Amino acid sequence: MTTAVELNKALNSLGIKSVMVATGQTGLMQGAKYGASIDALVSQFVVGEIEHAVVQAFENENPDIILVEGQGAASHPAFMSSFGILKGSMPDGVILQHPSDRKFRCDFPDLPMPTLESEIRLIEAISQSKVVAISLNNKNLTETESVEAIKGCERFFKLPTTDVLNYGCQKLVDMLSDRFPQLNVRPSPMSLGSIPQLVTR
């Protein structure tokens, strides 16, 4: 959620009309106009509710870009929310968020975290979308460790990588500008299919 919120603010401050679709209670309570609290839904309805929220955001706002908030790791054995988000939003790209120093999965202290490489493969297999950037949560790292974590990801994955709370969203904005040139100029009315939608996980 943090990556989605910060990127949404950054894009709007640059004059790019960005709309965030929330997928959890916190995002909705903090003021997201569109979204669904998917962990309160019957799983069969998640895909349709996410699709509905994206279509509503498009039809009501005529945005340049739609950012869809992600949830937990797609490979987490206890949670399936990410599958519904990826299927419901059919994103044009995924920004993968990863906590650099976390050793074990949320709520499962005996299960080690997945590698970024395995998570990227899984996301790209189930969504037919590409991971286009990485956002790291480096909250327990020193400045030197944080910079090294970012550089290491960029070297290995060849993807723009940042920590949005410490270093801002400029790399993500630059990536979006490169991948979606229509964001630089206010587009004429377009079909929903031509509006980039991104899942920030």
Contact map, one row per residue, 1 for C-alpha under 8 A:
111110000000000000000100001000000000000000000000000000000000000000001110000000000000000000000000000000000000000000000000000000000000000000000000000000000000000000000000000000000000000000000000000000011
111111000000000000000000000000000000000000000000000000000000000000000000000000000000000000000000000000000000000000000000000000000000000000000000000000000000000000000000000000000000000000000000000000000
111111100000000000000000000000000000000000000000000000000000000000000000000000000000000000000000100000000000000000000000000000000000001000000000000000000000000000010000000000000000000000000000000000011
111111110000000000010000000000000000000000000000000000000000000000111000000000000000000000000000000000000000000000000000000000000000000000000000000000000000000000000000000000000000000000000000000000010
111111111000000000010000000000000000000000000000000000000000000000000000000000000000000000000000000000000000000000000000000000000000000000000000000000000000000000000000000000000000000000000000000000000
011111111100000000000000000000000000000000000000000000000000000000000000000000000000000000000000000000000000000000000000000000000000000000000000000000000000000000011001100000000000000000000000000000000
001111111110000000000000000000000000000000000000000000000000000000000000000000000000000000000000000000000000000000000000000000000000000000000000000000000000000000000000100110000000000000000000000000000
000111111111000001110000000000000000000000000000000000000000000000100000000000000000000000000000000000000000000000000000000000000000000000000000000000000000000000000000000000000000000000000000000000000
000011111111100000000000000000000000000000000000000000000000000000000000000000000000000000000000000000000000000000000000000000000000000000000000000000000000000000000000000000000000000000000000000000000
000001111111110000000000000000000000000000000000000000000000000000000000000000000000000000000000000000000000000000000000000000000000000000000000000000000000000000000000100010000000000000000000000000000
000000111111111111000000000000000000000000000000000000000000000000000000000000000000000000000000000000000000000000000000000000000000000000000000000000000000000000000000000010000000000000000000000000000
000000011111111111000000000000000000000000000000000000000000000000000000000000000000000000000000000000000000000000000000000000000000000000000000000000000000000000000000000000000000000000000000000000000
000000001111111100000000000000000000000000000000000000000000000000000000000000000000000000000000000000000000000000000000000000000000000000000000000000000000000000000000000000000000000000000000000000000
000000000111111100000000000000000000000000000000000000000000000000000000000000000000000000000000000000000000000000000000000000000000000000000000000000000000000000000000000000000000000000000000000000000
000000000011111110000000000000000000000000000000000000000000000000000000000000000000000000000000000000000000000000000000000000000000000000000000000000000000000000000000000000000000000000000000000000000
000000000011111111000000000000000000000000000000000000000000000110000000000000000000000000000000000000000000000000000000000000000000000000000000000000000000000000000000000000000000001101000000000000000
000000000011001111100000000000000000000000000000000000000000001110000000000000000000000000000000000000000000000000000000000000000000000000000000000000000000000000000000000000000000000000000000000000000
000000010011000111110000000000000000000000000000000000000000001111100000000000000000000000000000000000000000000000000000000000000000000000000000000000000000000000000000000000000000000000000000000000000
000000010000000011111000000000000000000000000000000000001000101011100000000000000000000000000000000000000000000000000000000000000000000000000000000000000000000000000000000000000000000000000000000000000
000110010000000001111100000000011100000000000000000000000000000001111000000000000000000000000000000000000000000000000000000000000000000000000000000000000000000000000000000000000000000000000000000000000
000000000000000000111110000000011110000000000000000011001000000001111000000000000000000000000000000000000000000000000000000000000000000000000000000000000000000000000000000000000000000000000000000000000
100000000000000000011111101100010111100000000000000000000000000000011000000000000000000000000000000000000000000000000000000000000000000000000000000000000000000000000000000000000000000000000000000000000
000000000000000000001111101100000011110000000000010000000000000000011110000000000000100000000000000000000000000000000000000000000000000000000000000000000000000000000000000000000000000000000000000000000
000000000000000000000111111100000011111000000000000000000000000000000000000000000000000000000000000000000000000000000000000000000000000000000000000000000000000000000000000000000000000000000000000000000
000000000000000000000111111110000001100000000000000000000000000000000000000000000000000000000000000000000000000000000000000000000000000000000000000000000000000000000000000000000000000000000000000000000
000000000000000000000001111111000000000000000000000000000000000000000000000000000000000000000000000000000000000000000000000000000000000000000000000000000000000000000000000000000000000000000000000000000
100000000000000000000111111111110000000000000000000000000000000000000000000000000000000000000000000000000000000000000000000000000000000000000000000000000000000000000000000000000000000000000000000000000
000000000000000000000111111111111111100000000000000000000000000000000000000000000000000000000000000000000000000000000000000000000000000000000000000000000000000000000000000000000000000000000000000000000
000000000000000000000000111111110000000000000000000000000000000000000000000000000000000000000000000000000000000000000000000000000000000000000000000000000000000000000000000000000000000000000000000000000
000000000000000000000000011111110000000000000000000000000000000000000000000000000000000000000000000000000000000000000000000000000000000000000000000000000000000000000000000000000000000000000000000000000
000000000000000000000000001111111000000000000000000000000000000000000000000000000000000000000000000000000000000000000000000000000000000000000000000000000000000000000000000000000000000000000000000000000
000000000000000000011100001111111110000000000000000000000000000000000000000000000000000000000000000000000000000000000000000000000000000000000000000000000000000000000000000000000000000000000000000000000
000000000000000000011000000100111110000000000000000000000000000000000000000000000000000000000000000000000000000000000000000000000000000000000000000000000000000000000000000000000000000000000000000000000
000000000000000000011100000100011111000000000000000011011000000000000000000000000000000000000000000000000000000000000000000000000000000000000000000000000000000000000000000000000000000000000000000000000
000000000000000000001111000100011111100000000000110011000000000000000000000000000000000000000000000000000000000000000000000000000000000000000000000000000000000000000000000000000000000000000000000000000
000000000000000000000111100100000111110000000000110010000000000000000000000000000000000000000000000000000000000000000000000000000000000000000000000000000000000000000000000000000000000000000000000000000
000000000000000000000111100100000011111110000000000000000000000000000000000000000000000000000000000000000000000000000000000000000000000000000000000000000000000000000000000000000000000000000000000000000
000000000000000000000011000000000001111110100100000000000000000000000000000000001000000000000000000000000000000000000000000000000000000000000000000000000000000000000000000000000000000000000000000000000
000000000000000000000001000000000000111111000000000000000000000000000000000000001000000000000000000000000000000000000000000000000000000000000000000000000000000000000000000000000000000000000000000000000
000000000000000000000000000000000000111111000000000000000000000000000000000000000000000000000000000000000000000000000000000000000000000000000000000000000000000000000000000000000000000000000000000000000
000000000000000000000000000000000000111111101100000000000000000000000000000000000000000000000000000000000000000000000000000000000000000000000000000000000000000000000000000000000000000000000000000000000
000000000000000000000000000000000000001111111100000000000000000000000000000000000000000000000000000000000000000000000000000000000000000000000000000000000000000000000000000000000000000000000000000000000
000000000000000000000000000000000000010011111100000000000000000000000000000000000001000000000000000000000000000000000000000000000000000000000000000000000000000000000000000000000000000000000000000000000
000000000000000000000000000000000000000001111110000000000000000000000000000000000000000000000000000000000000000000000000000000000000000000000000000000000000000000000000000000000000000000000000000000000
000000000000000000000000000000000000000011111111100000000000000000000000000000000000000000000000000000000000000000000000000000000000000000000000000000000000000000000000000000000000000000000000000000000
000000000000000000000000000000000000010011111111110000000000000000000000000000001001100100000000000000000000000000000000000000000000000000000000000000000000000000000000000000000000000000000000000000000
000000000000000000000000000000000000000000011111111000000000000000000000000000000001101110000000000000000000000000000000000000000000000000000000000000000000000000000000000000000000000000000000000000000
000000000000000000000000000000000000000000001111111100000000000000000000000000000000000100000000000000000000000000000000000000000000000000000000000000000000000000000000000000000000000000000000000000000
000000000000000000000000000000000011000000001111111110000000000000000000000000000000000100000000000000000000000000000000000000000000000000000000000000000000000000000000000000000000000000000000000000000
000000000000000000000010000000000011000000000111111111000000000000000000000000000001100110000000000000000000000000000000000000000000000000000000000000000000000000000000000000000000000000000000000000000
000000000000000000000000000000000000000000000011111111100000000000000000000000000000000110000000000000000000000000000000000000000000000000000000000000000000000000000000000000000000000000000000000000000
000000000000000000000000000000000000000000000001111111110000000000000000000000000000000000000000000000000000000000000000000000000000000000000000000000000000000000000000000000000000000000000000000000000
000000000000000000001000000000000111000000000000111111111000000000000000000000000000000000000000000000000000000000000000000000000000000000000000000000000000000000000000000000000000000000000000000000000
000000000000000000001000000000000110000000000000011111111100000001010000000000000000000010000000000000000000000000000000000000000000000000000000000000000000000000000000000000000000000000000000000000000
000000000000000000000000000000000000000000000000001111111110000000000000000000000000000000000000000000000000000000000000000000000000000000000000000000000000000000000000000000000000000000000001000000000
000000000000000000000000000000000100000000000000000111111111000000000000000000000000000000000000000000000000000000000000000000000000000000000000000000000000000000000000000000000000000000000000000000000
000000000000000000101000000000000100000000000000000011111111111001000000000000000000000000000000000000000000000000000000000000000000000000000000000000000000000000000000000000000000000000000000000000000
000000000000000000000000000000000000000000000000000001111111111001000000000000000000000000000000000000000000000000000000000000000000000000000000000000000000000000000000000000000000000000000001000000000
000000000000000000000000000000000000000000000000000000111111110000000000000000000000000000000000000000000000000000000000000000000000000000000000000000000000000000000000000000000000000000000000000000000
000000000000000000000000000000000000000000000000000000011111110000000000000000000000000000000000000000000000000000000000000000000000000000000000000000000000000000000000000000000000000000000000000000000
000000000000000000100000000000000000000000000000000000001111111000000000000000000000000000000000000000000000000000000000000000000000000000000000000000000000000000000000000000000000000000000000000000000
000000000000000000000000000000000000000000000000000000001111111100000000000000000000000000000000000000000000000000000000000000000000000000000000000000000000000000000000000000000000000000001000000000000
000000000000000011100000000000000000000000000000000000001100111111000000000000000000000000000000000000000000000000000000000000000000000000000000000000000000000000000000000000000000000000000000001000000
000000000000000111000000000000000000000000000000000000000000011111000000000000000000000000000000000000000000000000000000000000000000000000000000000000000000000000000000000000000000001001100000001100000
000000000000000111100000000000000000000000000000000000000000001111100000000000000000000000000000000000000000000000000000000000000000000000000000000000000000000000000000000000000000001000000000001110000
000000000000000001111000000000000000000000000000000001001100001111110000000000000000000000000000000000000000000000000000000000000000000000000000000000000000000000000000000000000000000000000000001111000
000100010000000001111000000000000000000000000000000000000000000011111000000000000000000000000000000000000000000000000000000000000000000000000000000000000000000000000000000000000000000000000000000011110
000100000000000000011110000000000000000000000000000001000000000001111100000000000000100010000000000000000000000000000000000000000000000000000000000000000000000000000000000000000000000000000000000011110
100100000000000000011110000000000000000000000000000000000000000000111110000000000000000000000000000000000000000000000000000000000000000000000000000000000000000000000000000000000000000000000000000000111
100000000000000000000010000000000000000000000000000000000000000000011111000000000100100000000000000000000000000000000000000000000000000000000000000000000000000000000000000000000000000000000000000000111
100000000000000000000010000000000000000000000000000000000000000000001111100000001100000000000000000000000000000000000000000000000000000000000000000000000000000000000000000000000000000000000000000000001
000000000000000000000000000000000000000000000000000000000000000000000111110100101100000000000000000000000000000000000000000000000000000000000000000000000000000000000000000000000000000000000000000000001
000000000000000000000000000000000000000000000000000000000000000000000011111100000100000000000000000000000000000000000010000000000000000000000000000000000000000000000000000000000000000000000000000000001
000000000000000000000000000000000000000000000000000000000000000000000001111100111110000000000000000000000000000000000010011000000000000000000000000000000000000000000000000000000000000000000000000000000
000000000000000000000000000000000000000000000000000000000000000000000000111110000000000000000000000000000000000001000010010000000000000000000000000000000000000000000000000000000000000000000000000000000
000000000000000000000000000000000000000000000000000000000000000000000001111111110000000000000000000000001000000000000000000000000000000000000000000000000000000000000000000000000000000000000000000000000
000000000000000000000000000000000000000000000000000000000000000000000000001111110000000000000000000000000000000000000000000000000000000000000000000000000000000000000000000000000000000000000000000000000
000000000000000000000000000000000000000000000000000000000000000000000000000111110000000000000000000000000000000000000000000000000000000000000000000000000000000000000000000000000000000000000000000000000
000000000000000000000000000000000000000000000000000000000000000000000001010111111100000000000000000000000000000000000000000000000000000000000000000000000000000000000000000000000000000000000000000000000
000000000000000000000000000000000000000000000000000000000000000000000000010111111111000000000000000000000000000000000000000000000000000000000000000000000000000000000000000000000000000000000000000000000
000000000000000000000000000000000000011000000100000000000000000000000011010000111111100000000000000000000000000000000000000000000000000000000000000000000000000000000000000000000000000000000000000000000
000000000000000000000000000000000000000000000000000000000000000000000111110000111111110000000000000000000000000000000000000000000000000000000000000000000000000000000000000000000000000000000000000000000
000000000000000000000000000000000000000000000000000000000000000000000000010000011111111000000000000000000000000000000000000001000000000000000000000000000000000000000000000000000000000000000000000000000
000000000000000000000000000000000000000000100110010000000000000000000000000000011111111100000000000000000000000000000000000000000000000000000000000000000000000000000000000000000000000000000000000000000
000000000000000000000010000000000000000000000110010000000000000000010100000000001111111110000000000000000000000000000000000000000000000000000000000000000000000000000000000000000000000000000000000000100
000000000000000000000000000000000000000000000000000000000000000000000000000000000111111111100000000000000000000000000000000001100000000000000000000000000000000000000000000000000000000000000000000000100
000000000000000000000000000000000000000000000010000000000000000000000000000000000011111111000000000000000000000000000000000000100000000000000000000000000000000000000000000000000000000000000000000000000
000000000000000000000000000000000000000000000111111000000000000000000000000000000001111111000000000000000000000000000000000000000000000000000000000000000000000000000000000000000000000000000000000000000
000000000000000000000000000000000000000000000010011001000000000000010000000000000000111111100000000000000000000000000000000000000000000000000000000000000000000000000000000000000000000000000000000010100
000000000000000000000000000000000000000000000000000000000000000000000000000000000000011111110000000000000000000000000000000000101000000000000000000000000000000000000000000000000000000000000000000010000
000000000000000000000000000000000000000000000000000000000000000000000000000000000000010011111100000000000000000000000000000000101000000000000000000000000000000000000000000000000000000000000000000111100
000000000000000000000000000000000000000000000000000000000000000000000000000000000000000001111100000000000000000000000000000000001100000000000000000000000000000000000000000000000000000000000000000111000
000000000000000000000000000000000000000000000000000000000000000000000000000000000000000000111110000000000000000000000000000000001111000000000000000000000000000000000000000000000000000000000000000111100
000000000000000000000000000000000000000000000000000000000000000000000000000000000000000000111111000000000000000000000000000000001111100000000000000000000000000000000000000000000000000000000000000001111
000000000000000000000000000000000000000000000000000000000000000000000000000000000000000000001111100000000000000000000000000000000011111000000000000000000000000000000000000000000000000000000000000001111
000000000000000000000000000000000000000000000000000000000000000000000000000000000000000000000111110000000000000000000001000000000011111000000000000000000000000000000000000000000000000000000000000000011
001000000000000000000000000000000000000000000000000000000000000000000000000000000000000000000011111000000000000000000000000000000000011110000000000000000000000000000000000000000000000000000000000000011
000000000000000000000000000000000000000000000000000000000000000000000000000000000000000000000001111100000000000000010000000000000000011110000000000000000000000000000000000000000000000000000000000000000
000000000000000000000000000000000000000000000000000000000000000000000000000000000000000000000000111111000000000000000000000000000000000111000000000000000000000000000000000000000000000000000000000000000
000000000000000000000000000000000000000000000000000000000000000000000000000000000000000000000000011111000000000000000000000000000000000111000000000010000000000000000000000000000000000000000000000000000
000000000000000000000000000000000000000000000000000000000000000000000000000000000000000000000000001111100000000000000000000000000000000001011000000000000000000000000000000000000000000000000000000000000
000000000000000000000000000000000000000000000000000000000000000000000000000000000000000000000000001111111000000010000000000000000000000000000000000000000000000000000000000000000000000000000000000000000
000000000000000000000000000000000000000000000000000000000000000000000000000000000000000000000000000011111000000110000000000000000000000000000000000000000000000000000000000000000000000000000000000000000
000000000000000000000000000000000000000000000000000000000000000000000000000000000000000000000000000001111101111110000000000000000000000000000000000000000000000000000000000000000000000000000000000000000
000000000000000000000000000000000000000000000000000000000000000000000000000100000000000000000000000001111111111110000000000000000000000000000000000000000000000000000000000000000000000000000000000000000
000000000000000000000000000000000000000000000000000000000000000000000000000000000000000000000000000000011111100000000000000000000000000000000000000000000000000000000000000000000000000000000000000000000
000000000000000000000000000000000000000000000000000000000000000000000000000000000000000000000000000000001111100000000000000000000000000000000000000000000000000000000000000000000000000000000000000000000
000000000000000000000000000000000000000000000000000000000000000000000000000000000000000000000000000000011111111000000000000000000000000000000000000000000000000000000000000000000000000000000000000000000
000000000000000000000000000000000000000000000000000000000000000000000000000000000000000000000000000000011111111100000000000000000000000000000000000000000000000000000000000000000000000000000000000000000
000000000000000000000000000000000000000000000000000000000000000000000000000000000000000000000000000000011001111100000000000000000000000000000000000000000000000000000000000000000000000000000000000000000
000000000000000000000000000000000000000000000000000000000000000000000000000000000000000000000000000000011001111110000000000000000000000000000000000000000000000000000000000000000000000000000000000000000
000000000000000000000000000000000000000000000000000000000000000000000000000000000000000000000000000000111000111111000000000000000000000000000000000000000000000000000000000000000000000000000000000000000
000000000000000000000000000000000000000000000000000000000000000000000000000000000000000000000000000001111000001111100000000000000000000000000000000000000000000000000000000000000000000000000000000000000
000000000000000000000000000000000000000000000000000000000000000000000000001000000000000000000000000000000000000111110110000000000000000000000000000000000000000000000000000000000000000000000000000000000
000000000000000000000000000000000000000000000000000000000000000000000000000000000000000000000000000000000000000011111110000000000000000000000000000000000000000000000000000000000000000000000000000000000
000000000000000000000000000000000000000000000000000000000000000000000000000000000000000000000000010000000000000001111111000000000000000000000000000000000000000000000000000000000000000000000000000000000
000000000000000000000000000000000000000000000000000000000000000000000000000000000000000000000000000000000000000000111111100000000000000000000000000000000000000000000000000000000000000000000000000000000
000000000000000000000000000000000000000000000000000000000000000000000000000000000000000000000000000000000000000001111111110000000000000000000000000000000000000000000000000000000000000000000000000000000
000000000000000000000000000000000000000000000000000000000000000000000000111000000000000000000000000000000000000001111111111000000000000000000000000000000000000000000000000000000000000000000000000000000
000000000000000000000000000000000000000000000000000000000000000000000000000000000000000000000001000000000000000000011111111100000010000000000000000000000000000000000000000000000000000000000000000000000
000000000000000000000000000000000000000000000000000000000000000000000000000000000000000000000000000000000000000000001111111110000000000000000000000000000000000000000000000000000000000000000000000000000
000000000000000000000000000000000000000000000000000000000000000000000000011000000000000000000000000000000000000000000111111111000000000000000000000000000000000000000000000000000000000000000000000000000
000000000000000000000000000000000000000000000000000000000000000000000000010000000000000000000000000000000000000000000011111111111110000000000000000000000000000000000000000000000000000000000000000000000
000000000000000000000000000000000000000000000000000000000000000000000000000000000000000000000000000000000000000000000001111111111110000000000000000000000000000000000000000000000000000000000000000000000
000000000000000000000000000000000000000000000000000000000000000000000000000000000000000000000000000000000000000000000000111111111000000000000000000000000000000000000000000000000000000000000000000000000
000000000000000000000000000000000000000000000000000000000000000000000000000000000010010000000000000000000000000000000000011111110000000000000000000000000000000000000000000000000000000000000000000000000
000000000000000000000000000000000000000000000000000000000000000000000000000000000000011001100000000000000000000000000000001111111000000000000000000000000000000000000000000000000000000000000000000000000
000000000000000000000000000000000000000000000000000000000000000000000000000000000000000000000000000000000000000000000000001111111100000000000000000000000000000000000000000000000000000000000000000000000
000000000000000000000000000000000000000000000000000000000000000000000000000000000000000001111100000000000000000000000000001110111110000000000000000000000000000000000000000000000000000000000000000000000
000000000000000000000000000000000000000000000000000000000000000000000000000000000000000000011100000000000000000000000000001100011111000000000000000000000000000000000000000000000000000000000000000000000
000000000000000000000000000000000000000000000000000000000000000000000000000000000000000000001111000000000000000000000001001100001111110000000000000000000000000000000000000000000000000000000000000000000
000000000000000000000000000000000000000000000000000000000000000000000000000000000000000000001111000000000000000000000000000000000111110000000000000000000000001100000000000000100000000000000000000000000
000000000000000000000000000000000000000000000000000000000000000000000000000000000000000000000111000000000000000000000000000000000011111000000000000000000000001110000000000100100000000000000000000000000
000000000000000000000000000000000000000000000000000000000000000000000000000000000000000000000011110000000000000000000000000000000011111100000000000000001000001111000000000000000000000000000000000000000
001000000000000000000000000000000000000000000000000000000000000000000000000000000000000000000011110000000000000000000000000000000000111110000000000000000000000011110000000000000000000000000000000000000
000000000000000000000000000000000000000000000000000000000000000000000000000000000000000000000000111100000000000000000000000000000000011111000000000001000000000011110000000000000000000000000000000000000
000000000000000000000000000000000000000000000000000000000000000000000000000000000000000000000000111100000000000000000000000000000000001111100000000000000000000000100000000000000000000000000000000000000
000000000000000000000000000000000000000000000000000000000000000000000000000000000000000000000000001110000000000000000000000000000000000111111000010000000000000000100000000000000000000000000000000000000
000000000000000000000000000000000000000000000000000000000000000000000000000000000000000000000000000000000000000000000000000000000000000011111000000000000000000000000000000000000000000000000000000000000
000000000000000000000000000000000000000000000000000000000000000000000000000000000000000000000000000010000000000000000000000000000000000001111100000000000000000000000000000000000000000000000000000000000
000000000000000000000000000000000000000000000000000000000000000000000000000000000000000000000000000010000000000000000000000000000000000001111111110000000000000000000000000000000000000000000000000000000
000000000000000000000000000000000000000000000000000000000000000000000000000000000000000000000000000000000000000000000000000000000000000000011111110000000000000000000000000000000000000000000000000000000
000000000000000000000000000000000000000000000000000000000000000000000000000000000000000000000000000000000000000000000000000000000000000000001111111000000000000000000000000000000000000000000000000000000
000000000000000000000000000000000000000000000000000000000000000000000000000000000000000000000000000000000000000000000000000000000000000000001111111100000000000000000000000000000000000000000000000000000
000000000000000000000000000000000000000000000000000000000000000000000000000000000000000000000000000000000000000000000000000000000000000000001111111110000000000000000000000000000000000000000000000000000
000000000000000000000000000000000000000000000000000000000000000000000000000000000000000000000000000000000000000000000000000000000000000001001111111111000000000000000000000000000000000000000000000000000
000000000000000000000000000000000000000000000000000000000000000000000000000000000000000000000000000000000000000000000000000000000000000000000011111111100000000000000000000000000000000000000000000000000
000000000000000000000000000000000000000000000000000000000000000000000000000000000000000000000000000000000000000000000000000000000000000000000001111111110000000000000000000000000000000000000000000000000
000000000000000000000000000000000000000000000000000000000000000000000000000000000000000000000000000100000000000000000000000000000000000000000000111111111000000000000000000000000000000000000000000000000
000000000000000000000000000000000000000000000000000000000000000000000000000000000000000000000000000000000000000000000000000000000000000100000000011111111100000011100000000000000000000000000000000000000
000000000000000000000000000000000000000000000000000000000000000000000000000000000000000000000000000000000000000000000000000000000000000000000000001111111110000010000000000000000000000000000000000000000
000000000000000000000000000000000000000000000000000000000000000000000000000000000000000000000000000000000000000000000000000000000000000000000000000111111111000000000000000000000000000000000000000000000
000000000000000000000000000000000000000000000000000000000000000000000000000000000000000000000000000000000000000000000000000000000000010000000000000011111111111010000000000000000000000000000000000000000
000000000000000000000000000000000000000000000000000000000000000000000000000000000000000000000000000000000000000000000000000000000000000000000000000001111111111110000000000000000000000000000000000000000
000000000000000000000000000000000000000000000000000000000000000000000000000000000000000000000000000000000000000000000000000000000000000000000000000000111111111000000000000000000000000000000000000000000
000000000000000000000000000000000000000000000000000000000000000000000000000000000000000000000000000000000000000000000000000000000000000000000000000000011111110000000000000000000000000000000000000000000
000000000000000000000000000000000000000000000000000000000000000000000000000000000000000000000000000000000000000000000000000000000000000000000000000000001111111000000000000000000000000000000000000000000
000000000000000000000000000000000000000000000000000000000000000000000000000000000000000000000000000000000000000000000000000000000000000000000000000000001111111100000000000000000000000000000000000000000
000000000000000000000000000000000000000000000000000000000000000000000000000000000000000000000000000000000000000000000000000000000001110000000000000000001110111110000000000000000000000000000000000000000
000000000000000000000000000000000000000000000000000000000000000000000000000000000000000000000000000000000000000000000000000000000001110000000000000000000100011111000000001100100000000000000000000000000
000000000000000000000000000000000000000000000000000000000000000000000000000000000000000000000000000000000000000000000000000000000000111100000000000001101100001111100000001100000000000000000000000000000
000000000000000000000000000000000000000000000000000000000000000000000000000000000000000000000000000000000000000000000000000000000000011100000000000001000000000111110011101100000000000000000000000000000
000000000000000000000000000000000000000000000000000000000000000000000000000000000000000000000000000000000000000000000000000000000000001111000000000001000000000011111111100000000000000000000000000000000
001001000000000000000000000000000000000000000000000000000000000000000000000000000000000000000000000000000000000000000000000000000000001100000000000000000000000001111111100000000000000000000000000000000
000001000000000000000000000000000000000000000000000000000000000000000000000000000000000000000000000000000000000000000000000000000000000000000000000000000000000000111111000000000000000000000000000000000
000000000000000000000000000000000000000000000000000000000000000000000000000000000000000000000000000000000000000000000000000000000000000000000000000000000000000000111111000000000000000000000000000000000
000000000000000000000000000000000000000000000000000000000000000000000000000000000000000000000000000000000000000000000000000000000000000000000000000000000000000001111111100000000000000000000000000000000
000001000000000000000000000000000000000000000000000000000000000000000000000000000000000000000000000000000000000000000000000000000000000000000000000000000000000001111111111000000000000000000000000000000
000001100100000000000000000000000000000000000000000000000000000000000000000000000000000000000000000000000000000000000000000000000000000000000000000000000000000001110011111110000000000000000000000000000
000000000000000000000000000000000000000000000000000000000000000000000000000000000000000000000000000000000000000000000000000000000000000000000000000000000000000000000001111111000000000000000000000000000
000000000000000000000000000000000000000000000000000000000000000000000000000000000000000000000000000000000000000000000000000000000000000000000000000000000000000111000001111111100000000000000000000000000
000000100000000000000000000000000000000000000000000000000000000000000000000000000000000000000000000000000000000000000000000000000000100000000000000000000000000111000000111111110000000000000000000000000
000000100110000000000000000000000000000000000000000000000000000000000000000000000000000000000000000000000000000000000000000000000000000000000000000000000000000000000000111111111000000000000000000000000
000000000000000000000000000000000000000000000000000000000000000000000000000000000000000000000000000000000000000000000000000000000000000000000000000000000000000000000000011111111100000000000000000000000
000000000000000000000000000000000000000000000000000000000000000000000000000000000000000000000000000000000000000000000000000000000001100000000000000000000000000100000000001111111110000000000000000000000
000000000000000000000000000000000000000000000000000000000000000000000000000000000000000000000000000000000000000000000000000000000000000000000000000000000000000000000000000111111111101000000000000000000
000000000000000000000000000000000000000000000000000000000000000000000000000000000000000000000000000000000000000000000000000000000000000000000000000000000000000000000000000011111111111100000000000000000
000000000000000000000000000000000000000000000000000000000000000000000000000000000000000000000000000000000000000000000000000000000000000000000000000000000000000000000000000001111111100000000000000000000
000000000000000000000000000000000000000000000000000000000000000000000000000000000000000000000000000000000000000000000000000000000000000000000000000000000000000000000000000000111111100000000000000000000
000000000000000000000000000000000000000000000000000000000000000000000000000000000000000000000000000000000000000000000000000000000000000000000000000000000000000000000000000000011111111000000000000100000
000000000000000000000000000000000000000000000000000000000000000000000000000000000000000000000000000000000000000000000000000000000000000000000000000000000000000000000000000000011111111110000000000000000
000000000000000000000000000000000000000000000000000000000000000000000000000000000000000000000000000000000000000000000000000000000000000000000000000000000000000000000000000000001001111111100000000000000
000000000000000100000000000000000000000000000000000000000000000110000000000000000000000000000000000000000000000000000000000000000000000000000000000000000000000000000000000000011001111111100000000000000
000000000000000100000000000000000000000000000000000000000000000000000000000000000000000000000000000000000000000000000000000000000000000000000000000000000000000000000000000000001000111111000000000000000
000000000000000000000000000000000000000000000000000000000000000000000000000000000000000000000000000000000000000000000000000000000000000000000000000000000000000000000000000000000000111111100000000000000
000000000000000100000000000000000000000000000000000000000000000100000000000000000000000000000000000000000000000000000000000000000000000000000000000000000000000000000000000000000000011111110000000000000
000000000000000000000000000000000000000000000000000000000000000100000000000000000000000000000000000000000000000000000000000000000000000000000000000000000000000000000000000000000000011011111100000000000
000000000000000000000000000000000000000000000000000000000000000000000000000000000000000000000000000000000000000000000000000000000000000000000000000000000000000000000000000000000000000001111100000000000
000000000000000000000000000000000000000000000000000000000000010000000000000000000000000000000000000000000000000000000000000000000000000000000000000000000000000000000000000000000000000000111110000000000
000000000000000000000000000000000000000000000000000000000000000000000000000000000000000000000000000000000000000000000000000000000000000000000000000000000000000000000000000000000000000000111111011000000
000000000000000000000000000000000000000000000000000000000000000000000000000000000000000000000000000000000000000000000000000000000000000000000000000000000000000000000000000000000000000000001111111000000
000000000000000000000000000000000000000000000000000000100100000000000000000000000000000000000000000000000000000000000000000000000000000000000000000000000000000000000000000000000000000000000111111000000
000000000000000000000000000000000000000000000000000000000000000000000000000000000000000000000000000000000000000000000000000000000000000000000000000000000000000000000000000000000000000000000011111100000
000000000000000000000000000000000000000000000000000000000000000000000000000000000000000000000000000000000000000000000000000000000000000000000000000000000000000000000000000000000000000000000111111100000
000000000000000000000000000000000000000000000000000000000000001111000000000000000000000000000000000000000000000000000000000000000000000000000000000000000000000000000000000000000000000000000111111110000
000000000000000000000000000000000000000000000000000000000000000111000000000000000000000000111000000000000000000000000000000000000000000000000000000000000000000000000000000000000001000000000000111111000
000000000000000000000000000000000000000000000000000000000000000011110000000000000000000011111000000000000000000000000000000000000000000000000000000000000000000000000000000000000000000000000000001111100
000000000000000000000000000000000000000000000000000000000000000001110000000000000000000000111110000000000000000000000000000000000000000000000000000000000000000000000000000000000000000000000000000111110
000000000000000000000000000000000000000000000000000000000000000000111100000000000000110010101110000000000000000000000000000000000000000000000000000000000000000000000000000000000000000000000000000011111
101100000000000000000000000000000000000000000000000000000000000000111100000000000000000000000111100000000000000000000000000000000000000000000000000000000000000000000000000000000000000000000000000001111
101000000000000000000000000000000000000000000000000000000000000000001111100000000000000000000111100000000000000000000000000000000000000000000000000000000000000000000000000000000000000000000000000000111
